[in-house]
Amino acid sequence: MMLQKTIQARSKAIIEIDGLKFKDLNGDGKLNPYEDWRLPSAERAKDLIGRMNSREKAGMFILTDKPMGISVEKGEPTSHNGVISEVDKDHEVPVPKHEYPTSTLLNDFQLRHLIVRENAKPEDMTTYTNTIQEIAEASRLGIPVAIISNSKNENEDATFNAEQSIREFTTFPGTLGLAAMDDLALIEKFAEIGHEEFLANNIRKGYMYMVDTATDPRWFRTSGTFGENPDAISEIAEVIIPAFQGDQLNEASIAMTIKHFPGGGARENGFDPHYAEGKFNVYPTEGSLEKYHLPPFKAAIKHNPAAIMPYYAIPSEDKSVTPQAPFKGGFDEDVAFAYNKQFIQELLRDELGFKGYVNSDTGVLGSMAWGVEDLSLTERVVKIIEAGTNVVSGTTDVDAFQEAIESGMVDEARVNQLISQLLEPLFDLGLFENPYRDVNHAKAVTNTPEKQAIAYEAHQKSVVLLKNENNVLPLTADKLAGKKVYVELFTKLYSEKEMETRRRVGNTQNTDEINTALPKLISETFPELNLVDDYNEAEIAILFVEPISGSYFEATPTYLDLQIHSETNVNLDKIKAIKAAVDQTIINVNFDLPFILENIEPLANGLTASFDTFLQAILDIILGKFNPTGKLPLTLPKNDAAVEVDEHGICASPNDVPGYDKELYMDRPYTYEDSQGNKYTYGFGLSYER
């Protein structure tokens, strides 16, 4: 006997056939094949596509973001008791665009892929996602929405512990910190927690994770990767994808979007394709694409991720050694990967065997349409469809897709094939039957003390001990006896305009306010520390250094600065003054890039590395509450000469090779070596001798 699937309806009727219940999604009182959950998803998708008009088909190709009702400015329009934003206005930052009302996106444009970016409480998030599905259910065919989010379970800012965190989901260290743990079992727990929280909050698709191999040290997005070792990244991908999705998509799955194919790390001297200066992927080293950048994607594909996202960039024939295996010749076209049939159809699908759908990165149809700038909008649509990209992110240009479909500029069978690949996951996820989740359950399972305890272990394991001169660490009770301790955080002090933006996402404290609050937080947690406000009165200084370099959406005037000094928002002169005033200096550096340590390491008797790690967990290492086990996920460059770029734009260290292998291709040393003779290469990390 076939088991009844859970059916929930808010806008449409439920009908009963042969003792089983189905949702009457098109309201005709009959059980149509696409409404019949007993049928295979491919068969249901075929029937539904046959019922869709050109506008509904066009909408399937579009993916955009839209703020929730809780995010509107005072006086701006909302619907559904304030849950849904109906704001209709132009934006100039980060790129010019028009924000349409949610009702327009769903009912007129027929969009069925929507990104939610807020850090919202579970009750707000689940109420919102349920309401979006309710609106979609009321449409002509009742097609549900794939509600999408970037990862929500990693820390981003200087935070003392979970109680001080602004994050609503359970907060682990950054992805570099997860890699630094060198603990696949704990990474699996991380993914299981993320899965449960996404599912409870009714976010059914994740824009995650980055399996890019970080090979250029100046790439601003390094912090979102799992480091520079393709073998380790592959192992992590093979743990995370099954934990979120299961063996195959089902009613309990979170559909994953693995990015950024074929690997975003091969940057030209760090510049990112969010802006024109970084629009090329470069492969100056023979065989680097196959050896360093493709392996994590091959590993991911073994576990059938729902989607793969290509990067914005163009594969540069002029700046690369070709052929790059597995290609037999050069690169066919100087067009971005989402438009690039050689990479999407021939490599990703035919060669690597990817069976899911291709989800472009945000803005590739508009401001970042690298290589196809001369094409009209509709011509870009045609090319992107012909390349095999299923859904285009960051646009509302549904008219261009509708024109391409109705004019016959694209083959109807191709259009239907790509739409079927988008609809089948929606059926597999059970969204046609039950797109709703219980608000109280979301509150009950999100960011619980039990989950926080697991995450806190990850924070502790993410810390890497780099230097321990004369065994100054750990600062045990006998070493602290009679000693006064000074503590300070060194990072960017934000302008009032920047703070306005930060406050909108819950960051209410500027750096000076964090420093004011820090001694009390530390004293409450570590009463053995005798803290003083003036470093001149202290014998020991514990300094948290968080350099910040570059910007997500803008190119720096010169190459990204990896030194730690005032230009990267660290008051180096004050650190030197503190060093001169105290007997022992313990420094922790937070790495979202592989910063150069030549200004900092000589000032430190004890040196640790963190990766968006809670400050309390760092202090656990420093005070000996936890024996350090972390290992560097990145090789740290020796000096500016190691990343120097000549007058021809050629870097001394190859852009496409991980740090641990760079010296194979260089005429100078790459890896930083400290005063103790330790080289800070991938996998390095000390522990305490017990």
N, C-alpha and C positions, 0 to 999 in steps of 0.2 A: 504493500500500500504506500502510495506517495505521500510524504510528509508535507503538510501545509506550510508554506513560507509565510513569514510575518508580513502582514499587509497593514499599512497605515495610510489613511487618506484624510486630507483637510479640505480639498476643493472638489474632488471628483467622487463619484459613487463607487461602491464596491459591489461587484456582481458575483453570483455563486453558480458554478458549473460543476456537475458531477460531484457535489459535496465539497468542492474546493472553492476558495475565494480568490478573486482577481480584481485588480483596479481597472475601472473603465476609463482609461486615460484620455480617449478622444470623445467620450460622452455619447457614443452611439447605441449604448445598451447591449452591445455584442462583445464577444471575446475575440478580439483580433489577434493574429499571431504575435505581434510585438508586445501585446499585453499578457501573453501566456508564458509564465515563468517556467513551465515544464519544458519549453523548447530551448535548443542551443542558442547562445547569444548571437552567433552569426546569422541564424535564420530569423531571429527577432529583428536584428538590425536591417536585414534585407527588406523585410516587410515594412518597417518604419520608413526607410529611405524612399520606398515607393509611394508613401503618403505625404512626404515633405514637399513643400513648394521651394522655389529658388531662394526666397528670403530665409527660410528656415535652414536650408543647406548652407547658405552664405554665413549665417550666424554661427554655425558649428565650427567654422575655421578661425573664429575670433576669440581671443582671450585678453581680458583686461583686468585692471584693479579698480576698485571703487571703495572709498572709505565707508565705514559703518555709520549708522545714525548717531551713535555716541560721539563721533568725531566732528560733527558739524559745528561751525561757529554759531554763536548766539544769533538767533533770528533767521538762520538759513532753514530751508524747507526740509521736512521729513515726512514720512508716512508710517503707517502701522504703529501708532503710538510712540513715535520717535525712534523706532528700531532701524528703519530704512532711510538712508540719505537720498534726498531728491535734489541735491545741489546741482546747479547747471551754470558752470562758469569756466572761464579760461585760466590756464596756469602757464607761467613762463619758466618755472624751475621744477625739476632739474632740466627738463626740455619742454618747449612749448607744446601744449595740448589742450583740448577742451574736455572738461569733465561733464558727462551727461548724467541725468537722473537715473537712478537704479531702474525705475519702471521703464524708461526708454531703452536701456540696455537689454532688459529681459523681454519686453513685450513688442518693441518696434524692431530693434536690431536682432532679436532672437539669439542673443549670446547665451551659451551654455557652459562657459568656462570663466570663472571669476576668482580673482586673487583677493584674499583678505590679509591685510598687513598689520592690523592693530595687535597690540599686546593687551588683550581684553580679558576681563574676569570670565571664568567659565560660564557663569549664568548669562552674561552679556553675549559671549561668543555663541553659545548654543541657541539662545533665543534668536540671534541674528541669522545663523545658518539655517535654522528651522524655518524662519520666515521667508528667506530667499527660496527655499524649496517649495514652500506653500504658494508663492507667487508663480513659480515655474509650473507647478502642478495644474494651476488654473488655466494655463495656455491651451491652445487649440489641440495639441497632441500630447500635452502633459510631460514633455521631455524634461528630466531633472537637470540640475546644475552640478558640474564638477567644481566643488569649492576647494580652493587651493591655498596653501600657505608655504612660505619658506620655513626652514627649521625654527623651532621655538624652544628648544631644550638646551641652548648653550648661552653661557654668560658673555657679555660684551664689554662691560664697563668696570672700572675699579669699584669692587664691592666687597664688603667685609665678610658676609656670610649670607645664607638663604633668608634669614630674617630681614636683612637690609636690602635684599635684591628686589628690583622692581618687576622681575619676570613673573608672569602668572603661571607658567608651566614649570615643572621641576627643572632646576637649573644645574647643568653640568658645566665643566670648563669648556672652552672653545674647542673646535675640532682638532686643532694642533695639539691641544692638551689631551684629548682622547688618544691621539696617536702616540703622544709621549708616555702614556701609561704602559704601553706594551702589554696589554691585558685584554685579549679578545673576549674572554668570558664577561668582563665588566662592560665592554663595548656592547655585547649582546644584551645585557641588562639595560643599558642606556637606550638601545633601540626598542626593547620591549616596553619600557616606560613611555617613550615617545609615541609608540604605536597606540598604547592604551589611552593616552591623553588626547591625541588627535582624533581617535575614534569616538571617544566620549563627547568631545566638543564638536563633532559632526564636520570635521575637516577631513575630506576623504582622499585628497591628493596632496602629496608633499613635493614641493620644489626642492628636492634634496636627494642625494648629497653630492657635493663636488668630489669627483674622483680624479681631478686634474693633478698631474705630477708637477709640483712646484719647482721649476728648473731655473727661472730667472729670479734672483733675489730681490729685485725691485718691483715685482708685481704686487700691486696694492691688495689684491684679493688672496694673497698667500694665506692669510688668517683663516679663510674658509675652507682650506684644503686639509688633507690628512698628511701633509708633509711632502717629502721629496723621494721616497722610496716606492717605486711602482709595485714591488712585491708585497710590501706591507699594506699599501693602499688597496691592493687586490684582495688581500685577506680580510680587511675591514669591510669592503663592499660585499664580500660573500657572507658575512655575518649580518650586516645591517639589512640588506634587501629582504631575506627570508623573514626576519623578525618583524618587519613592517608589513610585508605583503602576504606571507605564507607561501606555500608551494605554488599556488596559483591564486589569482584574484577571486575573492569571495566576499560575502556580506560583512566579514570582519576585517577586511584588508584596508590598508592605506596604500593607494597607488603611488609608486615612487617615480620621480623624474631625475635620472642620473645625468650629471652635467660636468663639463661642457665639452662635448665631442668636437674634435678628436683629441682634446686636451688643451686647456687654456694657458698652461704654464710656459709654453714656448713663445714668450713675449719678446719683442724687439726692444731690449734694454729697459724692460719694465713697463713701458707704456701700454695702456689697456685699450681695447677696442671700443670702450664706451666713448672714446673721443678719437678724432682722425689720426692723431700722432701714433696711435697704437693699433691701427687697423690690420696689421699683418701678423700672422703666425709665421715664425721663421725657423728653419731647420738647417743651420749651417754645418751640422755634424752628420756625416753619413750614417744612416741607419737609426737615427735618434727617434723618429716617429714610431717605428715598430718596437724598438728596444725599451724606450722610456715612457712613451705617452699612451700607446694603445693598450698595453697589458691590463690596466685597471678596467677599461671598458669591456675587454674580452671576458674578464672575470665577472663583471656585472651582468653581462648578457647571458651567462650561464644560468642566472636566476630569474630571467624574464622580467626585468623591470617594465612597468607599464609604459614608460616614456623615456626618451633620451633627448636632451637638449643640446643642440649645436651652439658653438660660440659665435659671436658677431664677426670674427676675424676672417680675413682672406688668406689662404695659403700662398705664400709668396714664392714664385718660381725664381725671381731674380735674387732673392736673399737666402736661398736654400740650396743645399746639395741635392740634386735629383739624378736618378730616380730615388725616391724615399720608399723603401719597402713598406707595405706589400705591393705598391704600385710598380709596374714594369717600366713606366716612362715618367714624364714630367707631370706637373699639375695642369689639368685641362683648361681651367678657367680662373681668371683673377676675380672671383666673386666670393662673397661671404658664404660660410659653410651652409647656412640654411637655404641658400639658393643653389648649392653646389651639388649637382647630380652625381659627380664622380665620388664625392665623399658620402652623401646621404644614401643614394641608391646602390652604387657599385661597391663601396667599402662597407658602410654600416649594415645595410640590409643583405646584399648578395654575398659579400666576402665574410663578414662577421656573423651573419645569421640572425640579426635582430628582428624580432617579430612584432614589437610593440609600435607605438606611434611616435612621431617626431614633433617635439614642442619647441618652437623657436624661442630665443631669448627676447627680452622685452625691448621693443623699439626697432627691430630689424627691418620693418617695413617702411619706417620713416626716417628719423634722424640718424640712424646707424645702418643705413642700407648700403654698406660698403661694396663697391664694385658694380652696383646697378643704379648709381645715382642718376644716370642719364635716361633711365626707363621711366615711363609714366607709372602712376600708382597701379593701374590695372595691369600693365605689363609686368610689374614686379610680382603681382599676385599670380599671374600666369606662370612666371618662371619658378616661383616658390612651390607652386602645386606640382609642376612638372618635375621638380627636383625630388619630390616625395615628402615635403614637410606638411604635416597634417593640421597643425594649429599654430597661429601666429600671435605672439604675445605683445601686449603693449599698444594695441591699436583698437580703434572703433570704426575702421573704414569698411563697414559691411557693404556699402554700395559698390565698392571696387570688386569685391568677391562676387556679388550678385551680377554685376555687369559681365565679369569673366565667364560666369556660368551660363547666363542667358544668351550671350552673344555667340556661344560656341567656341570661344577662344581657348577653352580647355576641354579636353575629352570628357564626356559625361561619365563614362565607365571609370575613368581615373578619379573624378570627383567623388563618385559613389564609393569607390574603394577606400579612399582616404577618410570619408565620413564614417564608413563602417568600422574602420580601425579606431575611431573615436567613440562610437556608440557602444561597441562591444564591451569595453571596460565599465561603462555606466550600467549595463545590464549585469555584468559579473559582480559588481559591487553591491547589487541589490537595490540601487537607488530608484529604479522604477517601481519597486514594491514598497520600500520603506526608507524614505530619505530623511527621517526624523530621528532625533535622539532626545533622551530625557535630561532636562536641565539639572534636576537634583542629583542624578547619577554623575553628571559632569563635575559638579561641585564636589561630590564625595570622593572622586578618584584622582582629581587633578592636584598635583603638588602637595601630596600628603607627607606627614613626617616620615613614614616608612620609605617613601621614594626619595625624600631629601637625604636620608641617611645613606642610601646607595650612591646618590650623586656626590655626597661629601667625600666618600671614599675615593671617588674618581678625582675630585679636586686634589686630595692629598697625593694620590699616585701620579698626578700630572706634573708635579714639581720636580725639576732636575737640579741636582747638586753639581755645580760646575767647578767650584774651587773651595778648598778647605785648608787654608794656610795654617800650619802648625796645629791642626785639629781644633781650630777656634770654635767650630760647630760640632755638636749641638751646644747651645747655651743652656747647659743643665744648671740645677740649683746651686751647685758649688761654684760654678763659673760666674753666676749672677750675684753671689753673696756680697753684700755691701756695695754693689755697683748701681749706678743710675743709668737709665736708658732713655735715649731720645728716638722718636719715631716720626717719619714724615713721608708723605706721598709726593712724588715729583711727576707731574704730567701737565697737560694743557690746561690753562685757565681760560674758560670760555667767555666770549663776549656776551653782552646782554641779548643781542639778536640770536646768537647761537643757543643761548639758554632758553629763549622762547620756544625754539624748535625742540630742544631736549625735554622741556617740561611737558610738551604735548604727548610724549611717549612715556612720561612718568619719572624722568630724571630731574628731580627737584633741586639737587645740591650741586653747586660748582665745586671745583677742586679745593678752594680755600675753606669752604664749609665742610667738606669731607675731612680735611685735616683737623679742623676744630673739633669734630665729633670723634675722630679716630682714637685719641687717648682713652676716652671713657669706654668705648667699645672694647679696646684691648685690655684695659684694667679689669673690666667685668669678666672677661673670658680667661685672662692670664694674670691673676692677682700676684703671681710671683715676680712680675716685672715692676720695678720701681721707676715709673716714668716721670720725666721732667719736661718742662716746656721750652727750656733753653739748652741748646746743645753744648754750650760752654760749661754747663754744670754736669755733663754726662761723661761716663767712661766708655759707654757702648752706644753706637748709633745703628738703628735698623732702618734702612731706606728702601722704599718701594719706588722703583723707577719705571715709568710707563711712557716711553717715547712714542710720538705720533707723527707720522710722515705721510704726506700725500693726501689725495682726495679721491673719492669713488668716481665722480663724474667729470673731473677736470684734470688736465695734464699739468704737471709742474713745469715751471719755466725751463728748468734743466732736469737732468736725471734725478730720480727720487733719491733723497738723502738718507743714507743708512747709518750715518754717524749719530752718536748720542750727545747732544749739546742743545744750546738754546734754540737753534733752528728746527730741532725736532721736539721742542716744547719741554726740555729738561734744563733746569737751572744748574748747569755744571759747575759754575763758580761757587755756588752755595755748597754743593756736595764736596768740593775741594776744601772749603773752609771748615766743614764739619769733620772731614778726614783729619785735618790739622789739629782740631780741638779735642778729639777723643782718642782713646787707646785702641779701640777696635771698631771697624766699620763692616757691617753686614749689609750687602746690597742684593736685592732681588730685581731682576729686569724682566718685564713682561714683553714677550716677543709676539707681535702680530706680523712682523717681518724679520728676516735674519739680520738683525742690526749688528754693526761693527762695534766691538767692545773695547777698542784700544783707549778710549777716553775714560772708561768706567772700571774695567777689570783691575788696573794697577791701584785703584783707590779702595779696593775691597779686600778685606782679610777673608771673608766668606762670601761666596757668590752663588746665587740660585737663579734658575730660570723658571718662568711661569708663562701660561698661555691662557689669559683671561680666567685666571684661577682666583678663588676667594682668598682674600688676604689672611683670613683666619687659618686656612689650610697651609699657606706659606709659613705662617708663624709656627704651626705644628711641626714643620720640618726644622725650622731654625732652632726651636726649643727642644727638639728631640722627642716630641710626642709621637712622631711617626718617622720611621727610617726611610730616607729617600730611595725610591726605586725608579724614578722617571728617567727616560732617555731622550736625547735631542731628536726631534723629528726633522730637523733641518741642520745642514752644515752652516756654521757661521763664518762669513768672509773675514780674511785677515786684516784688510785695510782697503782704502779707496783704490789702490793700484790693482787689487784683485778684480775689481769690477769696472775698471777704467775703460772708457770708450774713445777710440781714436777718431781722427778727423774724417774717416770714411764711415763712421757709425758702427764699427766692428768692436765688440766687447772683448776685453782680455780673457774673460771666462765665457765659454759658449753659452748662449741663452737657452739652449734646448737640452742641456745635460745637467743632471742633479749634482749638487755640491760635492757629494762624496766621490764623484768621478771626474770632476772638472779638471783636476790637475793632469789627467791623462792627455788633455788637449791644450795645455797652457805652457807658457815659457816662464812662469813665475808661480810662487806658492799661492794657494787660494784659502787654505783653512787657518783660522785663528788659533794661535798657540799662546797659552797663558804663562805667567811667571813660574808656575810649577812644572812646566813642560807638558801640560795636557793639551791635546788638540781637540777643538770643539767641532768634531765631525759628527755626521749622522750616527745615532746610536750611543753617543758618549753620555755618561752619567755616573757620578760617584755615589757611594753609600757610606754610612757610618760603620766603622769597625767596632763590633760589639764583642 
